[in-house]
């Protein structure tokens, strides 16, 4: 995932702002990490550069 996606991504549950936590970054791309909603406190994982934006009940 590229950091500039943070400008357009919002929480799919409540449309709240997402906070980025990076575990592994390589060549200006986030390989592993998570996106956390500051409103409803749901975390969305980033695995192999792909953010999983499905609600927890659908994962």
N, C-alpha and C positions, 0 to 999 in steps of 0.2 A: 504494500500500500504506500502510496506517496503522501507526504505530509500535506500537500496542497488540497487533498480531499477533505481535510478538516474544515475547510471553508464552506462545504456544502452538506456534510453529513450531520444529521440530527438523530436523536433517539426515535426509533420507529414506534415505540409505545406511547410516549408523551410529547414528542417533538422538542425535548429539552436539549440543552447543550451537552456535548460529549467531551470528556477529558481523555487525552491520549497518554497511555503508559507504554513505553517501549522497552522490550526485553532484548531484542536482537535487531540491529539495523545494519544493512549492508548496501553500499553503493547508492546512498540517498533513498533507499527503500526500506520500509519497516517490514521485517520478516516475521517477527513474533511480538506479541504484546496484547493490549486490550484497549477497548474504548468503554469508558464508564460514564453513565448518565448522572449528571449532578442533581437531577430532580427526582427521578424514581429509583436511583441506586441500582440499576441493572448494569452488568458488565457484559460486553460483547467481545469475544476473543478475536485476535488476529493470528491466523495460522498460515504459514507458507505464503505470506504477502496478501492474503485474502481476508477482509473483515467479514465475520459471520454476523449479519445484522438481523437474523431471525430472532423473534421473541423466545425466551427460555422454554416455554411450553412446546414450541415447535422444533426445537433442536434435536 
